[in-house]
Amino acid sequence: MKKEMHPEMKLVTVKCTCGAEHKFYSTKENIKIDLCSSCHPFFRGDASSMILDTEGRVQKFRNKYGDNY
């Protein structure tokens, strides 16, 4: 294998907008993310802020194609 072919992997701290910090290996120096497992509603179990199927997409599909699709 050729030397210096792959970039060097470094242990970096990834910072989220909520203030949480996670450590990952990456080739980049500074990484900032919008959502992480600490602030995402799915991982927190906050069902009130999760998006639900309120438009009835499943029912629209069944009306258009039937139940035996």
C-alpha positions in Angstrom: 0.0 0.0 0.0 1.3 3.5 -0.8 2.3 5.7 2.0 0.6 9.0 2.6 -2.3 7.9 0.3 -5.0 8.3 3.0 -5.6 11.4 5.1 -4.7 11.2 8.7 -7.6 10.4 11.1 -7.7 12.5 14.3 -9.8 12.4 17.4 -12.0 15.5 17.2 -14.7 17.0 19.4 -18.0 17.4 17.5 -20.1 20.3 19.0 -23.9 20.5 18.7 -26.0 23.6 18.9 -27.6 22.3 22.1 -24.2 22.4 23.8 -23.4 18.7 23.8 -20.0 17.5 22.8 -19.2 14.1 21.3 -15.8 12.7 20.3 -15.3 11.1 16.9 -12.5 10.2 14.6 -12.4 12.4 11.5 -10.2 14.0 8.9 -11.6 17.4 9.6 -10.6 19.7 12.5 -13.8 21.4 13.6 -17.2 19.9 13.2 -20.5 21.5 14.2 -23.9 19.8 13.9 -27.5 21.0 14.3 -29.0 17.9 15.9 -27.5 15.1 18.1 -28.9 12.2 20.1 -29.1 14.5 23.1 -31.4 17.1 21.6 -33.3 15.2 18.8 -37.0 14.5 19.8 -36.8 10.9 18.6 -34.0 10.0 21.0 -35.4 12.0 23.9 -38.8 10.4 23.6 -40.6 13.7 23.4 -43.7 12.6 21.4 -45.3 16.0 21.5 -42.7 17.5 19.1 -42.5 14.6 16.7 -44.1 14.9 13.3 -47.2 12.8 12.8 -49.1 11.8 9.7 -51.9 14.4 10.1 -52.5 14.8 6.4 -53.9 11.3 6.0 -51.3 10.1 3.4 -51.9 6.5 4.2 -55.6 6.9 3.7 -55.1 8.8 0.4 -52.9 5.9 -0.8 -55.5 3.3 0.1 -58.2 5.3 -1.6 -56.2 5.7 -4.8 -54.7 2.1 -5.0 -57.0 0.0 -2.8 -56.0 -2.3 0.1 -54.7 -5.1 -2.1 -51.8 -3.1 -3.7 
